[in-house]
């Protein structure tokens, strides 16, 4: 295996949910010029059936066999694959996030 290929290989590291950010450049998520983490989280909650995913996590746990894919950009860990799972985990671990959302689903 050549050196360049070896350096490009992904490695598995464990990070806390609060260390991860949603991908503000994901074309499937971004509807505003400069979305905030809170606005992306709310958008995912309202449009992506996170309640079902949350119930699955509660019933079955989080499947470590499907890790989030992250990259380090400007000193932040950005999730480039798994934004629905990250949003669900953030909502489960921080229920206060939804306080104040008008019309938030229950």
VOMAR-593508 format. One record per residue (C-alpha): residue number from 1; chain; residue in one letter; x, y negated, z negated. Coordinates in Angstrom, 1 decimal. Last residue first. Layout:
residues N
<pt><num>NUM</num><chaine>A</chaine><residu>A</residu><x>X</x><y>Y</y><z>Z</z></pt>
...
This chain:
residues 106
<pt><num>106</num><chaine>A</chaine><residu>X</residu><x>-44.8</x><y>-15.6</y><z>-20.6</z></pt>
<pt><num>105</num><chaine>A</chaine><residu>X</residu><x>-44.5</x><y>-17.7</y><z>-17.5</z></pt>
<pt><num>104</num><chaine>A</chaine><residu>X</residu><x>-43.2</x><y>-21.3</y><z>-17.9</z></pt>
<pt><num>103</num><chaine>A</chaine><residu>X</residu><x>-45.9</x><y>-23.8</y><z>-17.1</z></pt>
<pt><num>102</num><chaine>A</chaine><residu>X</residu><x>-44.0</x><y>-26.7</y><z>-18.4</z></pt>
<pt><num>101</num><chaine>A</chaine><residu>X</residu><x>-40.5</x><y>-25.7</y><z>-19.3</z></pt>
<pt><num>100</num><chaine>A</chaine><residu>X</residu><x>-39.9</x><y>-27.3</y><z>-22.8</z></pt>
<pt><num>99</num><chaine>A</chaine><residu>X</residu><x>-38.4</x><y>-24.2</y><z>-24.4</z></pt>
<pt><num>98</num><chaine>A</chaine><residu>X</residu><x>-37.1</x><y>-21.9</y><z>-21.6</z></pt>
<pt><num>97</num><chaine>A</chaine><residu>X</residu><x>-33.5</x><y>-22.1</y><z>-22.7</z></pt>
<pt><num>96</num><chaine>A</chaine><residu>X</residu><x>-34.5</x><y>-21.3</y><z>-26.3</z></pt>
<pt><num>95</num><chaine>A</chaine><residu>X</residu><x>-34.7</x><y>-17.6</y><z>-25.3</z></pt>
<pt><num>94</num><chaine>A</chaine><residu>X</residu><x>-30.9</x><y>-17.5</y><z>-25.1</z></pt>
<pt><num>93</num><chaine>A</chaine><residu>X</residu><x>-29.7</x><y>-13.9</y><z>-24.9</z></pt>
<pt><num>92</num><chaine>A</chaine><residu>X</residu><x>-32.7</x><y>-12.7</y><z>-22.8</z></pt>
<pt><num>91</num><chaine>A</chaine><residu>X</residu><x>-32.6</x><y>-15.8</y><z>-20.6</z></pt>
<pt><num>90</num><chaine>A</chaine><residu>X</residu><x>-28.9</x><y>-15.7</y><z>-20.0</z></pt>
<pt><num>89</num><chaine>A</chaine><residu>X</residu><x>-29.1</x><y>-11.9</y><z>-19.3</z></pt>
<pt><num>88</num><chaine>A</chaine><residu>X</residu><x>-31.9</x><y>-12.5</y><z>-16.7</z></pt>
<pt><num>87</num><chaine>A</chaine><residu>X</residu><x>-29.9</x><y>-15.3</y><z>-15.1</z></pt>
<pt><num>86</num><chaine>A</chaine><residu>X</residu><x>-26.8</x><y>-13.0</y><z>-14.9</z></pt>
<pt><num>85</num><chaine>A</chaine><residu>X</residu><x>-28.9</x><y>-10.2</y><z>-13.4</z></pt>
<pt><num>84</num><chaine>A</chaine><residu>X</residu><x>-30.4</x><y>-12.5</y><z>-10.8</z></pt>
<pt><num>83</num><chaine>A</chaine><residu>X</residu><x>-27.0</x><y>-14.0</y><z>-10.0</z></pt>
<pt><num>82</num><chaine>A</chaine><residu>X</residu><x>-25.5</x><y>-10.6</y><z>-9.3</z></pt>
<pt><num>81</num><chaine>A</chaine><residu>X</residu><x>-22.9</x><y>-11.2</y><z>-6.6</z></pt>
<pt><num>80</num><chaine>A</chaine><residu>X</residu><x>-21.0</x><y>-14.5</y><z>-6.4</z></pt>
<pt><num>79</num><chaine>A</chaine><residu>X</residu><x>-20.9</x><y>-15.0</y><z>-10.2</z></pt>
<pt><num>78</num><chaine>A</chaine><residu>X</residu><x>-18.6</x><y>-18.0</y><z>-10.9</z></pt>
<pt><num>77</num><chaine>A</chaine><residu>X</residu><x>-16.0</x><y>-17.8</y><z>-13.7</z></pt>
<pt><num>76</num><chaine>A</chaine><residu>X</residu><x>-14.9</x><y>-21.4</y><z>-14.2</z></pt>
<pt><num>75</num><chaine>A</chaine><residu>X</residu><x>-11.4</x><y>-22.9</y><z>-14.1</z></pt>
<pt><num>74</num><chaine>A</chaine><residu>X</residu><x>-11.8</x><y>-24.6</y><z>-10.8</z></pt>
<pt><num>73</num><chaine>A</chaine><residu>X</residu><x>-13.1</x><y>-21.4</y><z>-9.2</z></pt>
<pt><num>72</num><chaine>A</chaine><residu>X</residu><x>-12.5</x><y>-18.0</y><z>-10.7</z></pt>
<pt><num>71</num><chaine>A</chaine><residu>X</residu><x>-14.4</x><y>-15.3</y><z>-8.8</z></pt>
<pt><num>70</num><chaine>A</chaine><residu>X</residu><x>-17.1</x><y>-13.0</y><z>-10.1</z></pt>
<pt><num>69</num><chaine>A</chaine><residu>X</residu><x>-18.8</x><y>-9.8</y><z>-9.0</z></pt>
<pt><num>68</num><chaine>A</chaine><residu>X</residu><x>-21.3</x><y>-8.6</y><z>-11.6</z></pt>
<pt><num>67</num><chaine>A</chaine><residu>X</residu><x>-20.9</x><y>-5.0</y><z>-12.6</z></pt>
<pt><num>66</num><chaine>A</chaine><residu>X</residu><x>-23.3</x><y>-2.3</y><z>-11.4</z></pt>
<pt><num>65</num><chaine>A</chaine><residu>X</residu><x>-22.0</x><y>0.8</y><z>-13.2</z></pt>
<pt><num>64</num><chaine>A</chaine><residu>X</residu><x>-22.3</x><y>-1.1</y><z>-16.5</z></pt>
<pt><num>63</num><chaine>A</chaine><residu>X</residu><x>-26.1</x><y>-0.7</y><z>-16.2</z></pt>
<pt><num>62</num><chaine>A</chaine><residu>X</residu><x>-27.6</x><y>-3.0</y><z>-18.8</z></pt>
<pt><num>61</num><chaine>A</chaine><residu>X</residu><x>-30.0</x><y>-1.3</y><z>-21.2</z></pt>
<pt><num>60</num><chaine>A</chaine><residu>X</residu><x>-32.9</x><y>1.0</y><z>-20.3</z></pt>
<pt><num>59</num><chaine>A</chaine><residu>X</residu><x>-36.0</x><y>-0.5</y><z>-21.8</z></pt>
<pt><num>58</num><chaine>A</chaine><residu>X</residu><x>-34.8</x><y>-4.0</y><z>-22.7</z></pt>
<pt><num>57</num><chaine>A</chaine><residu>X</residu><x>-32.8</x><y>-4.2</y><z>-19.4</z></pt>
<pt><num>56</num><chaine>A</chaine><residu>X</residu><x>-35.8</x><y>-3.0</y><z>-17.4</z></pt>
<pt><num>55</num><chaine>A</chaine><residu>X</residu><x>-38.0</x><y>-5.5</y><z>-19.2</z></pt>
<pt><num>54</num><chaine>A</chaine><residu>X</residu><x>-35.6</x><y>-8.3</y><z>-18.2</z></pt>
<pt><num>53</num><chaine>A</chaine><residu>X</residu><x>-35.6</x><y>-7.1</y><z>-14.6</z></pt>
<pt><num>52</num><chaine>A</chaine><residu>X</residu><x>-39.4</x><y>-7.2</y><z>-14.5</z></pt>
<pt><num>51</num><chaine>A</chaine><residu>X</residu><x>-39.5</x><y>-10.7</y><z>-16.2</z></pt>
<pt><num>50</num><chaine>A</chaine><residu>X</residu><x>-36.9</x><y>-11.9</y><z>-13.7</z></pt>
<pt><num>49</num><chaine>A</chaine><residu>X</residu><x>-39.4</x><y>-11.8</y><z>-10.9</z></pt>
<pt><num>48</num><chaine>A</chaine><residu>X</residu><x>-37.3</x><y>-14.0</y><z>-8.6</z></pt>
<pt><num>47</num><chaine>A</chaine><residu>X</residu><x>-39.1</x><y>-17.2</y><z>-8.0</z></pt>
<pt><num>46</num><chaine>A</chaine><residu>X</residu><x>-39.8</x><y>-18.9</y><z>-11.4</z></pt>
<pt><num>45</num><chaine>A</chaine><residu>X</residu><x>-36.9</x><y>-17.5</y><z>-13.3</z></pt>
<pt><num>44</num><chaine>A</chaine><residu>X</residu><x>-34.5</x><y>-17.9</y><z>-10.5</z></pt>
<pt><num>43</num><chaine>A</chaine><residu>X</residu><x>-35.5</x><y>-21.5</y><z>-10.1</z></pt>
<pt><num>42</num><chaine>A</chaine><residu>X</residu><x>-35.2</x><y>-22.1</y><z>-13.8</z></pt>
<pt><num>41</num><chaine>A</chaine><residu>X</residu><x>-31.7</x><y>-20.7</y><z>-13.9</z></pt>
<pt><num>40</num><chaine>A</chaine><residu>X</residu><x>-30.7</x><y>-22.7</y><z>-10.8</z></pt>
<pt><num>39</num><chaine>A</chaine><residu>X</residu><x>-32.1</x><y>-25.9</y><z>-12.4</z></pt>
<pt><num>38</num><chaine>A</chaine><residu>X</residu><x>-30.2</x><y>-25.2</y><z>-15.7</z></pt>
<pt><num>37</num><chaine>A</chaine><residu>X</residu><x>-27.0</x><y>-24.5</y><z>-13.9</z></pt>
<pt><num>36</num><chaine>A</chaine><residu>X</residu><x>-27.3</x><y>-27.8</y><z>-12.1</z></pt>
<pt><num>35</num><chaine>A</chaine><residu>X</residu><x>-27.9</x><y>-28.1</y><z>-8.4</z></pt>
<pt><num>34</num><chaine>A</chaine><residu>X</residu><x>-25.8</x><y>-30.5</y><z>-6.3</z></pt>
<pt><num>33</num><chaine>A</chaine><residu>X</residu><x>-27.4</x><y>-31.0</y><z>-2.9</z></pt>
<pt><num>32</num><chaine>A</chaine><residu>X</residu><x>-30.7</x><y>-29.2</y><z>-3.8</z></pt>
<pt><num>31</num><chaine>A</chaine><residu>X</residu><x>-32.2</x><y>-25.9</y><z>-2.6</z></pt>
<pt><num>30</num><chaine>A</chaine><residu>X</residu><x>-29.4</x><y>-23.6</y><z>-3.6</z></pt>
<pt><num>29</num><chaine>A</chaine><residu>X</residu><x>-30.3</x><y>-20.0</y><z>-4.3</z></pt>
<pt><num>28</num><chaine>A</chaine><residu>X</residu><x>-30.1</x><y>-18.0</y><z>-1.0</z></pt>
<pt><num>27</num><chaine>A</chaine><residu>X</residu><x>-27.3</x><y>-20.4</y><z>0.2</z></pt>
<pt><num>26</num><chaine>A</chaine><residu>X</residu><x>-25.1</x><y>-19.5</y><z>-2.8</z></pt>
<pt><num>25</num><chaine>A</chaine><residu>X</residu><x>-23.0</x><y>-22.6</y><z>-3.3</z></pt>
<pt><num>24</num><chaine>A</chaine><residu>X</residu><x>-24.1</x><y>-23.3</y><z>-6.9</z></pt>
<pt><num>23</num><chaine>A</chaine><residu>X</residu><x>-23.2</x><y>-19.7</y><z>-7.9</z></pt>
<pt><num>22</num><chaine>A</chaine><residu>X</residu><x>-24.4</x><y>-19.1</y><z>-11.4</z></pt>
<pt><num>21</num><chaine>A</chaine><residu>X</residu><x>-21.9</x><y>-19.5</y><z>-14.2</z></pt>
<pt><num>20</num><chaine>A</chaine><residu>X</residu><x>-20.2</x><y>-17.0</y><z>-16.5</z></pt>
<pt><num>19</num><chaine>A</chaine><residu>X</residu><x>-18.5</x><y>-17.7</y><z>-19.8</z></pt>
<pt><num>18</num><chaine>A</chaine><residu>X</residu><x>-21.8</x><y>-17.6</y><z>-21.7</z></pt>
<pt><num>17</num><chaine>A</chaine><residu>X</residu><x>-22.4</x><y>-14.0</y><z>-20.5</z></pt>
<pt><num>16</num><chaine>A</chaine><residu>X</residu><x>-19.2</x><y>-13.0</y><z>-22.2</z></pt>
<pt><num>15</num><chaine>A</chaine><residu>X</residu><x>-16.4</x><y>-11.6</y><z>-20.0</z></pt>
<pt><num>14</num><chaine>A</chaine><residu>X</residu><x>-15.1</x><y>-8.1</y><z>-19.4</z></pt>
<pt><num>13</num><chaine>A</chaine><residu>X</residu><x>-12.5</x><y>-7.4</y><z>-16.8</z></pt>
<pt><num>12</num><chaine>A</chaine><residu>X</residu><x>-12.6</x><y>-5.0</y><z>-13.9</z></pt>
<pt><num>11</num><chaine>A</chaine><residu>X</residu><x>-10.0</x><y>-5.5</y><z>-11.2</z></pt>
<pt><num>10</num><chaine>A</chaine><residu>X</residu><x>-10.4</x><y>-6.5</y><z>-7.6</z></pt>
<pt><num>9</num><chaine>A</chaine><residu>X</residu><x>-7.7</x><y>-5.7</y><z>-5.1</z></pt>
<pt><num>8</num><chaine>A</chaine><residu>X</residu><x>-6.3</x><y>-8.8</y><z>-3.3</z></pt>
<pt><num>7</num><chaine>A</chaine><residu>X</residu><x>-2.9</x><y>-8.5</y><z>-5.0</z></pt>
<pt><num>6</num><chaine>A</chaine><residu>X</residu><x>-2.5</x><y>-4.9</y><z>-3.7</z></pt>
<pt><num>5</num><chaine>A</chaine><residu>X</residu><x>-3.3</x><y>-5.8</y><z>-0.1</z></pt>
<pt><num>4</num><chaine>A</chaine><residu>X</residu><x>-0.6</x><y>-8.5</y><z>-0.1</z></pt>
<pt><num>3</num><chaine>A</chaine><residu>X</residu><x>1.9</x><y>-6.1</y><z>-1.6</z></pt>
<pt><num>2</num><chaine>A</chaine><residu>X</residu><x>1.5</x><y>-3.4</y><z>1.0</z></pt>
<pt><num>1</num><chaine>A</chaine><residu>X</residu><x>0.0</x><y>0.0</y><z>0.0</z></pt>
